[in-house]
Amino acid sequence: MSSFPTMPVGVDRYLADTAHLTLEQQAVHFRLQIYAWRSPGCRLPDDDAKLARMLGITGKRWASLKPAVTALWTLSEGLWANEQVTREHEFVEGKIEKRRSAGKLGGRPKSLPDNDPGKAKGSENEKQTESKTKAATATATIPPKAPKGADPDGFAEFWQAYPKRDGDNPRKTAVRAYAKAVRDGAEPAAILRAVRAYAAELRTKGRIGSEFVAQATTWLNQGRFERFTQGPEAQEGGEGPDQRARLAKVPDSEWRNRLSVWKSRGGHWPYQHLTEPPDDPRTKVPDHVLAEFDIQHLTERPTLALMTRTG
C-alpha cells in the first residue's frame, strides 16, 4: 500500500493528455496510474501478463490497448513510469517533508528580550501593542484585487495569434492553461514568440484550419511552446541544448510505441513538443527505428513525402 493513500489529479493536464483516447483506453490509463502511485518509485513492471491481471482483462485485450495507453508512459530499465504520477508523488512527498520539518520546530516558547513586566504575556501593554501591530500588518499586506474576468498578462495577444479551428479551442479553458504555464515559469513574451512561430510553421505546411492544429489548451499544458523557445537554432528547426537532452532520454522502445500509435491513427502525431512527425525530414526519430517501420524520406523531391516499402 502507498504511504500516501490519496493521489492528486491535475484535471486540466489529464484531460489534455487523454483527449485522443477512447473511454476504455482512458480507464486503463487511469487504473495503471493508481497502481503506479501505490508501487515503489511509482513504476510498474514491463510484464504484459501481470499488467493484464492488474487491469482485470485478458492478455489479448491488453495487447490491443497497449500501444495507445503506453504512449503516455516511459519505459526505462524494464519499468513503466508516468510523468504526471511521478511529479504529483514528488510534490506530495515534498509537502509532507516540509510539515515534518516545521513540526520539529513547533512548541518552543519565544523568549522575551528582558523581564520587563510591561512585556509580560497577557499584560495590557502587550495587548495594545499587539493589536496595533496586527492592524498595521493587515492593512499593508492586503493585495489589490484583480478585475473580475480579467485575462492574464499577454493572453489577448496569444489568443489573437493562435491558429484556431472552427468550433474548437474554448477560450475559457485556454485562459486557465495559459495562466498555469505562466505560473510554472513560462514568460508571456516567450509564449507569444512561440505561438507566432507555430502558426508560421503550420502555414508553411498548409495545415491552418486542419485537424493537425492542436487545441490551445493541449499546446500549453504539454509545453509544446518550449521547442520554439530554445533560441534561433531551435526556432529554425534545429536542436537546442534542452531539446537534445530530452531526445537522448527517449529509449527505442518508446519511439516504437509512438510510431505504432502514429500509424494506427492515420498520421496523427501528438508529440510535436518533442520532434516533428516521422514523415517530416526534420524528424528526430532515430533512423534505425524509422527503418524498422519501412519509412524513408524522398529528399530528391521539392515536396517531401512518406514512402512505405511493400517488399
N, C-alpha and C positions, 0 to 999 in steps of 0.2 A: 504494500500500500504506500502511496506517496505521502511524504511528510507534509505536503500541502494539499489538503483534501478539496480545495476549491480552485478551479482553473479559470482565470480571467479569459475573456474572449474579446479581441479587438473587432467589433462588429463591422466597421467600415472596411478594414483590411480583409476580413474573412469574406465579406460579400464580393469585394473586388477580385480576390484570388479565385473564387469558386463560381463566378457568374457564368462561366462557359460550361460548367459541369451539369450533368443530369442530377435529378433528385437522389437517385441511388448512389451515384458517384460522390455526391456531397455527403451523404450519410456515412459512407465507408470512410471517406477522408476524415470526417469529424470523429468517428469512433476510433480511428487509428491515432488521432491527436490525443484523445483521452488516455488510451493505453500508453502512449509515449510520455504523457505527463506523469503517469504512475510508475514509469520504468527508470532505472538508474541512468543518469545522463540524458534523459528524455530521448532515448534512442530505442529502435526496435530491430530485431534480428532480420537479416535478409533470408528468411526461410518461408517460402510460399505456403507450405503445408501448415506451419504454425500460424501464419497470419490469417489463413483461411479459417482455421479453427477459432481464432480470436474474434473474427468477424461473424462467425456462425453461418458461413456459406461454403459451397463446395469449391474444391480447388479449380475446377473448370470455370466457375463463375468468377472467381478471383482473378484468373488469368485474363478474362475479358475486360475486367475493370482496372486492372493494374496499370496499364500504360497511362491512362488519363489521370489516375489518382497519384501515382508516384512521380508524375511530372512536377508536383508541388513539394516533393521531398528530395533530400540529398543523400546519396549512398556513399559511405566512406568506411573503409576497413570492415566491410561486411555488416554495417549497421545503417539503418534509415533514420534520418533526423529531419524535423520540420522546423524551419526558421522561426515561425511565429510562436510555436510551443517553447522552443529554446529561449527565445527572447523574453517571453512572459514569465517563464520559470526563473530566469536570472533576475528579472525585475522584482518578483515577489520575494525571492531569497534575499535580495539587497535590502528591501524594506524591513524584513524581519530582523536582519542583522543590525540595521540602524536602531531599531526599537530595543534590541537587546543591549546594545552599547549605551543607549540613553538610559535604560533601566538600571544599569550598573552605577550610573552617576546620581540617580534619584535618591531621595530620602535623607540627604545630608543637609543639616541646618546651615543657613548662611550666617556667618559670624558678623557681628556689628563692629565697626571700626573702633569703637570705645564703649565704655559702660555708661554713657550719658543717659540718665533716667528719662530725659525728654525723647530719646530714640527707642525706648523700650517698646516691645511689641504690644499693641493694644492701647498705647497712650494716645491721648487726644491730639498731641502734636503730630504723631506719625500718621494718624488717620487723616488729618487735614492735609499734610504734605502728600500722602499717597493719593488722595482724592484729586488734588491739583495736578499731580503728575499724570494720572490716568486720563484726565480730561484733556490735557495738552497733547499727550501722545495720540489719543484717539482722533483729535482734530487734525493732527499733522499727517497721519498715515492713511486716511480715507482716500482711496484713489478716485479720480474723476470718472464718472460713468460714461461709457461709450454710447453714442446714439443708438437706439434700438434699431436693429435691422441693418446696421452699417456693415459694409463689406470690409474684409481685411485689406491692409495696405497693398496696393499693386494688383488686387484681384480684377478690377474693372479692365485694366489693360490686358491681363492674362486672358480673360474671358472673351475679349474682342478679338484677340489673335488666335485663340484656339480653334482648330478646324473641326466643326461640329457636323453631325448628321441630322437629318430631319427626324423629329420625334425621339431624339436621344439626348444624352448629357443633361440631365436635370440640373438646373443651376444651383438649387439648394444643397444638393449633395456635393457638388463641385466646390462650393464655398467651404464646407466642412473639411473636405480633403485638402484644399489649398491652405487653410488655417493650420491644419495638422502638419503639413510639410514645412511651413514656416516655423512652427513650434519646435520641430525636430532639427532645425538649424539651417534650412534652405533659405537663401537670400531671395527676396522678391525680384530683384533685378536679374539674378541668375536664372530664375524660373522663366521670366519674360524672354530673355535671350534664347533660352532652350525651346520654348514653345514656338517662337518665330522660326528657329532652325528646323524644328519638327514639321511645321507647316510647309516650309520651303522644300523639305525632303519629299513630303507627300505630293506636292505639286509636281515635282520633278518626275515622280513615279506615276503620276496620273491617278492618284488614289484619293484625292479630296472627295468627300461625299460618298465614298465606297465603304464596304464592310471592313476595310483594313484600318479605318480610323478608330483608334481606341477611345473609350469613354474618358472624359476628363478626370473622373474620379479614379478610374483604374490607372491612368497615366501618372497621376500624382501619388496615389497610395503606393504604387510599386516603384516609385523613384525613377521612372523612365527618363525624367529630365536630366538625370545625372550624366548620361552618356553624351549630352550636349554641353556639359559644363566642365569638361576636363581640359580646357584650353583650346587654342586654334587647331592643334593636331587632331583632337577628337572631333571637333565640330566639322572638320573637313572629311570625316570618315575614317581617320586613323585611330590608333590606340593610345589613350593617355595612360599614365602610370597606374592609376587606380583601376582602369578597365583591364589592363594586362594582369594585375594581381588577382582580380575576380575570375578572369578566364582561366588562370593557372590552377585555380582550386576546383574547377569542374572536372570530375572524373569521366572517363569514356562511357561508363555505364549510364551516366545521367544524359550525356549527349545522345546516346542511342534511344533512351526513353523519350527525349524531346523530339527527335526526328520521327519516331513512331507516331507520336501524337500529331505532329505536323502533317504527316502523310494521311493519317486517318481522318483529319478534319479538313481535307481538301485544300491545304496550303495555308491555314490559319496559324500564325506564328506569334504566340503571346509572350515572347522573350526578347522584345525589341530593346528592353533596358540593358540587355547583356550583349547582343550582337544582332546583325542583320539576318534575315531569313536564309535558309540553305540555298535558295535559288538566286540569291544576290551574290555577285562576285566579291563583294566586300565582307562576306560572312566570315566569322572567326571559328566556325565549327571545324574541327581538325580534318585534314584531307583524308586521313585513313578511315575516319568514321563516315565521311561522305561516300567514300569508295564502297564501304560495306552496304550502303543503300543504293548503289549504282547511280550516283549523282555526280555530274561533272558540268562545268560551265563552258558554253560555246563562246570563248573570248574573241574569236575571229569575226563575230558579227557585231554591227553597231548596237543592236538591241540584244542584251544578254538574256539567255533563257535557261530553262531547266531541261536536261535531257536524261531520260531513264533508259538505260540499255536493256534490251529484251533478250539478249543472248550473245 
